[in-house]
């Protein structure tokens, strides 16, 4: 994958105004603290007033070449909560010019003629940063293949600090760590944000789905300790966060390969009864069978609160890249 020069996003709102969010590597620790502050403001705004009109007359394009419920809907809701509008392009459907073999670059450059910012999800790793080299409006990466998902990592990190009220010490990533772009982004972001001497990242996966070497190298380069496990209970000893991911059938080359690893881990009430008392459970969703519904009533199950936080964080990001955040 080519190397791109991404703008650095700091605590200065001007560093976000008009800029694209393509990778968590752009975000400084102080920049993250500022996102948290603005996201908290957005949560208070929604809960107290429902929203405001700071993005009135602004239009967002949500452009998805892969299926999405949470990311697309939370961005759309975020835009409407701030008084703006959106237009949605289904890159998989018959209404998209992708069916006519239009290039991704041309599609995005055309959309820029109509909107103030674009959210893009695409199945090819590196595709979103590649397109960003040609854009003139803010472009937000909503997932590029098995590469990154920076807005998800921001809402995940916001949720971790919001739930724990302190820096996490031990974070466990579970499931399909090879293909999980949410894992790749969150592990990198935590490596950037947490005190290096205190943080341990534990990667628990079945054989063939281990976390990529590039993520481990990123942890090493940032001085963050990491450990690998296959046993879930052992991995969760002393953990504050369990980040569960599904085994992604769509990423496998064959059904047989998927069948060999699906259902490798199941987080259920029996497991939670023996899990650390203060360990929150996160999941980017959708889930299949990796978290039983009997866990939903456990106060440590934070994944639906996590999803709600997604709207507040994306409200903050839209306000920032359109120069309408109040700090």
Secondary structure, DSSP 8 states (H G I E B T S, - for coil): --------B-SSGGGTTT--B--GGGB-HHHHHHHHHHHHHHHHHHHHHS---TTTT-EEEEEESS--SHHHHHHHHHHHHTT-EEEEEETTSTTSGGGGT--HHHHHHHHTTT-SEEEEEESSTTHHHHHHTT-SSEEEEEEETTS--HHHHHHHHHHHHHHHSS--SEEEEES-TTT-HHHHHHHHHHHHHS-TTT-EEEEE--TT----HHHHHHHHHTT-EEEEES-HHHHTTT-SEEEE----GGG-S-HHHHHHHTTS--B-HHHHHHS-TT-EEEE-S--SSSB-GGGTTSTTB-HHHHHHHHHHHHHHHHHHHTT----
